[in-house]
């Protein structure tokens, strides 16, 4: 067995790891490449997200960090014998099942998490449980390769707004808040998703977990550092947003927001990272020269062993089974009418769409999409939009980011959600010229009428996995708000004239 060099000394990997280790490592690399090729759609999707989505730009650094963590453990790791272990296939199967669930429900998070879990399972299967235990933290840290956390944007928008308004009032800036919109005498500001601090908080979680493992031994201190790594950036982001509006109060909106983007993108994140690290520095309790694990405790040969080449082939075979399952699900699309038309509605006449503040929802993958405007005898106008799907899959989804009443980077901005007794998803939004709209969305799928995105995902999953009818539709009714606030009443009167929404949606999808 190779003798490990003292920690910190540079030893070429070829000398440190014996031929057995190099053979297993080569097989693992081959299996990983095979998985990335088999699931190349998700591989490309992840790469695109890392490179283009600023919320998850930190994921670009996760793979190098994992490589560094493994390198830090190289001296002890060389003393652990790799061994193929067939129970590791259970992790591969769990990842594959998670992936097929995400594929069926069109939930990218599940697909991406499933792919990463298959990569982790490949390590356990090809290298064995002892090596997996030796690399437990780097393996777990692979979870940060999954882009997750964008669900924090809404709550963090509310928290940022709650911090900004009192600070503006204390510093003498008259401000009025309406949902996520803040108005001052010389400016109009939106606490948008990009300003919520979500991208900052998500990156700080990955950073905090890394520091907690590398610099601390005590679990209590690790938990305290993680809590600080979450709280400090949230407060700091609120102060940053206040500073932008305060600067606009004294200068101009253009100068303040331009400087905000520079400071936030290049300086602010780095400063807060340094501040968090400086606060936690005093309580670091891990000896920099301490071993990461005891190789002697991992010297027992595992049971249920398997030869590494066979283990590698089984990983790829198990993963391929779930690709086949996905293909079967995709083949069961529902038949749709060749053409659909918007209905005649008693008491309402068709009219041209608004040119004052044009609006159209975003359903880029719909098999049929229709939008029309209706006007009643009082002159009230209502827009009706319908999107019809034979089935759903990636890039062809009924609900998802940027899909629905407001698209990504839209000129329309969400102000707040509204409650409805009938279960529809209602919201107030503002567009060009500060024109407001009220828009209500319903989804029809699997005999269910709902305004809940989550219920749509669950029903889509059930229908795909159990062979149900995959036809689905979105129905949106929208009206511009006038000086008399008649949008809500116009929508309600139009819905009564239209008739039951479930029957209308079924006519559009051809369901009998």
C-alpha positions in Angstrom: 0.0 0.0 0.0 1.2 3.5 -0.8 2.5 5.5 2.1 0.9 8.9 2.4 3.1 12.0 2.4 2.7 14.6 5.2 -0.2 16.9 4.8 0.5 19.8 2.6 3.4 18.3 0.7 3.0 18.0 -3.0 3.1 14.5 -4.3 2.2 13.6 -7.9 -1.1 11.7 -8.1 0.6 8.9 -10.0 2.9 8.2 -7.1 0.3 8.8 -4.4 -2.5 6.5 -5.8 -1.7 3.0 -6.9 -2.8 1.3 -10.1 -6.0 0.0 -8.6 -7.0 3.5 -7.6 -6.3 4.9 -11.0 -8.3 2.1 -12.7 -11.4 2.8 -10.5 -11.0 6.6 -11.0 -10.8 6.1 -14.7 -14.0 4.0 -14.7 -15.8 6.6 -12.6 -14.9 9.4 -15.1 -16.1 7.2 -17.9 -19.4 6.6 -16.1 -19.9 10.3 -15.3 -19.3 11.1 -19.0 -21.8 8.4 -20.0 -24.5 9.8 -17.6 -23.9 13.4 -18.9 -24.3 12.2 -22.5 -27.4 10.1 -21.7 -29.0 13.1 -20.1 -27.4 15.6 -22.4 -30.5 17.7 -22.5 -30.3 18.4 -18.8 -26.5 18.7 -19.0 -26.9 21.5 -21.6 -29.7 23.0 -19.5 -27.5 23.2 -16.4 -24.6 24.6 -18.4 -26.9 27.3 -19.8 -28.3 28.2 -16.4 -24.9 28.4 -14.9 -23.6 30.7 -17.6 -26.6 32.9 -18.3 -28.7 33.0 -15.1 -27.2 35.4 -12.6 -29.1 33.9 -9.8 -27.1 30.7 -10.2 -23.8 32.0 -11.5 -22.2 30.7 -8.3 -22.7 27.2 -9.5 -19.8 27.7 -11.9 -17.5 27.6 -8.9 -19.0 24.5 -7.2 -17.2 21.9 -9.4 -13.8 23.6 -8.8 -14.5 23.7 -5.1 -15.4 20.0 -5.0 -12.1 19.2 -6.8 -10.3 21.3 -4.2 -12.0 19.5 -1.4 -11.0 16.1 -2.8 -7.5 17.3 -3.4 -7.3 18.4 0.3 -8.1 14.8 1.3 -5.7 13.1 -1.2 -3.2 11.9 1.3 -5.7 10.1 3.5 -7.8 9.0 0.5 -4.9 7.2 -1.1 -4.9 4.8 1.9 -8.6 3.8 1.4 -9.1 0.9 -0.9 -11.7 1.5 -3.7 -14.1 -1.4 -4.3 -17.2 -1.7 -6.5 -20.4 -2.0 -4.4 -23.7 -2.9 -6.0 -26.0 -1.5 -3.2 -24.9 1.9 -4.5 -27.2 1.3 -7.5 -30.1 2.2 -5.1 -28.9 5.8 -5.1 -28.6 5.7 -8.9 -32.2 4.3 -9.1 -33.4 7.0 -6.7 -31.8 9.7 -8.8 -33.3 8.1 -12.0 -36.8 8.0 -10.4 -36.5 11.6 -9.3 -35.5 12.5 -12.8 -38.4 10.8 -14.4 -40.8 12.4 -11.9 -39.4 15.8 -12.8 -39.6 15.0 -16.5 -43.2 13.9 -16.2 -44.3 16.9 -14.1 -42.0 19.3 -16.2 -40.2 20.3 -13.0 -36.6 21.1 -13.9 -35.5 21.1 -10.2 -36.3 17.4 -9.9 -34.6 16.5 -13.2 -31.5 18.3 -12.3 -31.4 16.9 -8.7 -32.0 13.5 -10.1 -29.1 13.8 -12.5 -26.8 15.0 -9.7 -27.9 12.1 -7.4 -27.1 9.6 -10.2 -23.6 11.1 -10.4 -23.3 10.7 -6.6 -24.6 7.2 -6.8 -22.1 6.4 -9.4 -19.3 7.3 -6.9 -20.7 5.0 -4.3 -21.2 2.2 -6.8 -17.8 2.3 -8.5 -15.6 3.3 -5.6 -17.5 1.7 -2.7 -18.8 2.8 0.7 -15.5 3.4 2.3 -14.4 5.9 -0.3 -17.9 7.5 -0.2 -17.5 7.9 3.6 -14.1 9.5 3.1 -15.5 11.9 0.5 -18.8 12.4 2.3 -18.7 16.2 2.4 -17.5 16.7 -1.2 -20.2 14.3 -2.3 -22.9 16.1 -0.3 -21.6 19.5 -1.6 -22.5 18.3 -5.1 -26.0 19.2 -4.2 -25.1 22.8 -4.9 -24.7 21.9 -8.6 -28.5 21.9 -8.6 -29.9 25.4 -9.3 -32.4 25.8 -6.5 -33.7 28.6 -4.3 -35.5 30.9 -6.7 -38.7 30.3 -4.6 -37.1 32.6 -2.1 -37.5 35.6 -4.4 -41.1 36.4 -3.4 -40.5 36.3 0.4 -37.3 38.2 0.1 -39.0 40.9 -2.0 -41.4 41.3 0.9 -38.6 41.4 3.5 -36.5 43.9 1.5 -39.6 46.1 1.1 -40.2 45.9 4.9 -36.6 47.0 5.6 -36.6 49.8 3.0 -39.8 51.7 3.9 -38.9 52.3 7.6 -35.4 53.4 6.6 -36.7 55.8 4.1 -39.1 57.3 6.6 -36.4 57.6 9.3 -34.0 59.3 6.8 -36.7 61.8 5.7 -37.6 60.4 2.3 -41.4 60.5 1.8 -42.3 57.1 0.3 -45.5 55.2 -0.4 -45.5 51.4 -1.0 -48.0 49.4 -3.1 -47.0 45.8 -3.1 -43.4 45.8 -4.4 -43.7 49.3 -5.9 -42.2 52.2 -4.0 -43.0 55.8 -5.0 -41.1 58.9 -3.9 -41.7 62.5 -5.1 -38.9 62.1 -7.7 -38.9 58.4 -8.5 -40.8 55.2 -9.0 -39.0 52.0 -7.9 -39.7 48.3 -8.1 -38.3 45.8 -5.6 -38.1 43.3 -8.4 -37.0 39.6 -8.2 -33.5 40.7 -9.2 -33.4 43.2 -6.3 -34.8 40.8 -3.7 -31.3 39.6 -2.8 -32.3 36.0 -3.6 -29.2 35.4 -5.8 -27.0 36.8 -3.0 -28.6 34.6 -0.3 -28.5 31.4 -2.4 -24.8 32.0 -3.1 -24.2 32.7 0.6 -25.7 29.4 1.6 -23.2 27.6 -0.6 -20.4 29.8 0.8 -21.6 29.4 4.4 -21.8 25.6 4.2 -18.3 25.4 2.7 -16.8 27.6 5.4 -18.7 25.8 8.2 -17.1 22.5 7.1 -13.6 23.8 6.4 -13.2 26.1 9.4 -15.3 24.6 12.2 -15.5 21.3 14.1 -18.3 22.2 16.6 -21.7 21.7 15.1 -23.0 24.5 17.3 -20.5 27.0 15.8 -21.3 25.7 12.3 -25.0 26.3 12.8 -24.3 29.8 14.2 -22.1 30.7 11.2 -24.7 29.5 8.8 -27.4 31.5 10.5 -25.1 34.6 10.2 -24.4 33.9 6.6 -28.1 34.0 5.9 -29.1 37.0 8.1 -26.3 39.4 7.3 -26.8 39.4 3.5 -30.6 39.8 3.9 -30.1 42.9 6.1 -27.3 44.2 3.9 -29.5 43.8 0.7 -32.3 45.8 2.4 -29.7 48.6 3.3 -28.4 48.5 -0.3 -31.9 49.0 -1.7 -32.6 51.8 0.7 -29.3 53.4 -0.3 -30.2 53.3 -3.9 -33.5 55.1 -3.3 -31.9 57.5 -0.9 -29.2 58.4 -3.4 -32.0 58.9 -6.1 -33.7 61.3 -3.7 -30.5 63.5 -3.6 -29.4 63.0 -7.2 -31.5 61.3 -9.9 -33.0 58.0 -10.5 -30.7 57.3 -13.5 -27.5 58.0 -11.6 -28.5 56.1 -8.5 -29.7 53.0 -10.3 -26.7 52.9 -12.6 -24.3 53.1 -9.6 -26.4 50.5 -7.8 -25.9 47.9 -10.6 -22.1 48.5 -10.5 -21.8 48.3 -6.7 -24.2 45.4 -6.4 -22.5 43.4 -9.1 -18.9 44.0 -8.4 -18.4 45.2 -4.9 -21.3 44.6 -2.6 -21.3 40.8 -2.7 -17.5 40.6 -2.1 -17.7 43.0 0.8 -20.5 41.1 2.6 -18.6 37.8 2.1 -15.5 39.4 3.7 -17.6 40.8 6.5 -19.3 37.5 7.3 -15.9 35.7 7.2 -14.3 38.3 9.4 -17.1 38.0 12.0 -16.8 34.2 12.1 -12.9 34.2 12.1 -12.6 34.6 15.8 -14.4 31.3 16.5 -12.7 29.1 13.9 -11.9 25.9 15.8 -10.5 23.6 13.2 -6.8 22.9 13.1 -5.6 23.7 9.5 -3.2 20.7 9.7 -5.7 18.2 11.1 -6.6 15.1 9.0 -10.0 15.2 7.3 -10.7 11.6 8.3 -9.0 8.6 9.8 -8.1 6.1 7.0 -7.7 3.3 9.6 -11.5 3.5 10.4 -12.2 2.8 6.7 -10.0 -0.3 6.3 -12.7 -2.9 6.6 -13.6 -4.6 3.3 -17.3 -4.0 2.5 -19.7 -6.8 1.8 -21.8 -7.1 -1.4 -18.8 -6.2 -3.5 -18.8 -6.2 -7.3 -16.1 -5.8 -9.9 -15.7 -2.1 -10.9 -16.3 -2.7 -14.7 -19.5 -4.5 -14.1 -20.6 -1.8 -11.5 -19.9 0.9 -14.2 -22.1 -0.9 -16.8 -24.9 -1.4 -14.2 -24.9 2.3 -13.4 -25.5 3.2 -17.0 -28.0 0.4 -17.5 -30.1 1.5 -14.5 -30.0 5.2 -15.6 -31.1 4.1 -19.1 -34.2 2.4 -17.8 -35.6 5.7 -16.7 -35.0 7.3 -20.0 -37.1 4.5 -21.5 -39.8 5.2 -19.0 -39.8 8.8 -20.0 -40.2 7.9 -23.7 -43.3 5.8 -22.9 -44.8 8.8 -20.9 -44.1 11.2 -23.8 -45.9 8.9 -26.3 -49.3 9.3 -24.7 -50.2 12.8 -25.9 -54.0 13.6 -26.0 -55.7 14.3 -29.4 -56.8 17.9 -29.8 -59.3 19.6 -32.1 -57.6 20.7 -35.3 -58.8 24.3 -34.8 -60.2 26.2 -31.8 -62.0 29.5 -31.8 -62.9 32.0 -29.1 -66.6 31.8 -28.2 -69.4 34.3 -28.7 -70.3 35.7 -25.3 -73.9 37.0 -24.7 -73.9 40.8 -24.1 -70.3 41.2 -25.2 -68.9 42.0 -28.7 -65.5 41.3 -30.1 -63.2 44.3 -30.5 -59.6 45.1 -31.4 -56.9 44.5 -28.8 -55.7 47.4 -26.7 -53.1 49.6 -28.2 -52.9 51.9 -25.2 -51.2 49.2 -23.1 -50.8 46.0 -25.1 -50.8 42.8 -23.1 -50.6 39.2 -24.0 -49.7 36.3 -21.7 -46.8 34.0 -22.5 -47.4 30.3 -23.4 -44.7 29.6 -25.9 -45.2 25.9 -26.2 -49.0 25.8 -26.5 -50.5 23.8 -29.3 -53.2 26.4 -29.7 -53.1 30.0 -28.3 -55.9 32.5 -28.7 -56.5 36.0 -27.4 -59.3 38.4 -28.0 -61.0 41.5 -26.5 -64.7 41.8 -25.6 -66.6 45.0 -25.0 -70.1 45.4 -23.4 -72.7 48.0 -23.8 -71.2 50.1 -21.0 -67.9 50.3 -22.9 -66.1 48.0 -20.4 -63.4 45.9 -22.1 -62.2 42.4 -21.0 -59.4 40.3 -22.6 -59.8 36.6 -22.9 -56.8 34.4 -23.5 -56.7 30.6 -23.9 -53.7 28.3 -24.2 -54.3 24.6 -25.1 -51.8 21.7 -24.7 -52.0 18.1 -25.9 -49.2 17.2 -23.5 -46.4 18.9 -21.6 -42.7 18.4 -21.5 -39.5 20.6 -21.4 -40.1 23.9 -23.2 -43.8 23.1 -23.5 -45.3 23.7 -20.1 -48.5 25.0 -18.7 -46.9 26.6 -15.7 -43.3 27.6 -15.2 -40.9 30.5 -14.8 -41.8 33.3 -17.2 -44.9 31.4 -18.4 -48.4 32.9 -17.8 -49.8 36.4 -17.3 -46.3 38.0 -17.0 -43.3 36.8 -19.0 -39.6 37.1 -18.0 -38.3 40.7 -18.2 -41.8 41.9 -19.2 -42.9 45.5 -19.4 -45.7 44.4 -17.1 -44.8 44.2 -13.4 -46.6 42.2 -10.7 -47.8 44.4 -7.8 -49.6 41.8 -5.6 -51.6 38.7 -5.6 -55.4 38.9 -5.0 -57.6 36.3 -3.3 -60.6 34.8 -5.0 -63.3 32.5 -3.7 -63.5 30.4 -6.9 -59.8 29.3 -6.7 -58.6 31.4 -9.6 -55.1 32.9 -9.4 -55.6 36.7 -9.5 -53.0 39.5 -9.5 -52.6 43.2 -10.0 -50.0 44.3 -12.4 -48.8 47.6 -13.8 -47.5 48.4 -17.2 -46.4 51.2 -19.5 -47.8 54.6 -18.4 -48.6 53.2 -15.0 -51.7 51.5 -16.4 -53.0 48.8 -14.1 -54.6 45.5 -14.9 -56.3 42.8 -12.9 -55.8 39.3 -14.4 -57.2 36.0 -13.3 -55.9 32.6 -14.4 -57.4 29.2 -14.2 -56.0 25.8 -15.3 -58.0 22.9 -16.5 -56.3 19.5 -16.4 -57.4 16.0 -15.5 -61.0 17.1 -14.7 -59.6 19.7 -12.2 -60.1 23.4 -12.4 -57.6 25.3 -10.3 -55.4 28.4 -10.1 -52.7 26.6 -8.2 -49.4 26.0 -10.1 -48.5 23.2 -7.6 -51.8 21.4 -8.2 -51.2 21.6 -11.9 -47.8 20.0 -11.6 -49.1 17.2 -9.4 -52.0 16.5 -11.7 -49.6 16.5 -14.7 -47.4 14.1 -12.9 -50.3 11.8 -12.0 -51.7 11.7 -15.5 -48.3 11.0 -17.1 -47.2 8.3 -14.6 -50.6 6.6 -14.5 -51.7 7.0 -18.1 -54.4 9.7 -17.6 -55.6 12.3 -20.1 -52.8 14.8 -20.7 -54.8 17.5 -22.4 -54.6 20.8 -20.5 -55.6 24.4 -20.9 -55.0 27.8 -19.3 -57.8 30.4 -19.3 -57.0 34.0 -18.5 -59.4 36.9 -18.1 -57.9 40.4 -17.8 -59.2 44.0 -17.7 -57.5 47.4 -17.5 -58.2 49.4 -14.4 -59.9 52.7 -15.1 -60.4 55.7 -12.9 -63.6 54.2 -11.5 -61.9 50.9 -10.5 -64.3 48.9 -12.7 -61.8 46.1 -13.7 -63.0 43.6 -11.1 -66.7 44.1 -11.8 -66.1 43.8 -15.6 -64.3 40.5 -15.1 -67.0 39.1 -12.9 -69.8 40.1 -15.3 -67.9 38.6 -18.2 -67.4 35.3 -16.4 -71.1 35.1 -15.6 -71.9 35.6 -19.3 -69.2 33.1 -20.4 -70.6 30.3 -18.3 -68.9 27.5 -16.4 -65.2 27.7 -16.9 -64.6 24.0 -16.7 -67.1 23.3 -19.5 -65.5 26.1 -21.6 -62.0 24.7 -21.1 -63.2 21.2 -22.0 -64.7 22.5 -25.3 -61.3 24.1 -26.1 -59.4 20.8 -25.4 -62.0 18.6 -27.1 -62.7 16.7 -23.9 -66.1 15.1 -23.8 
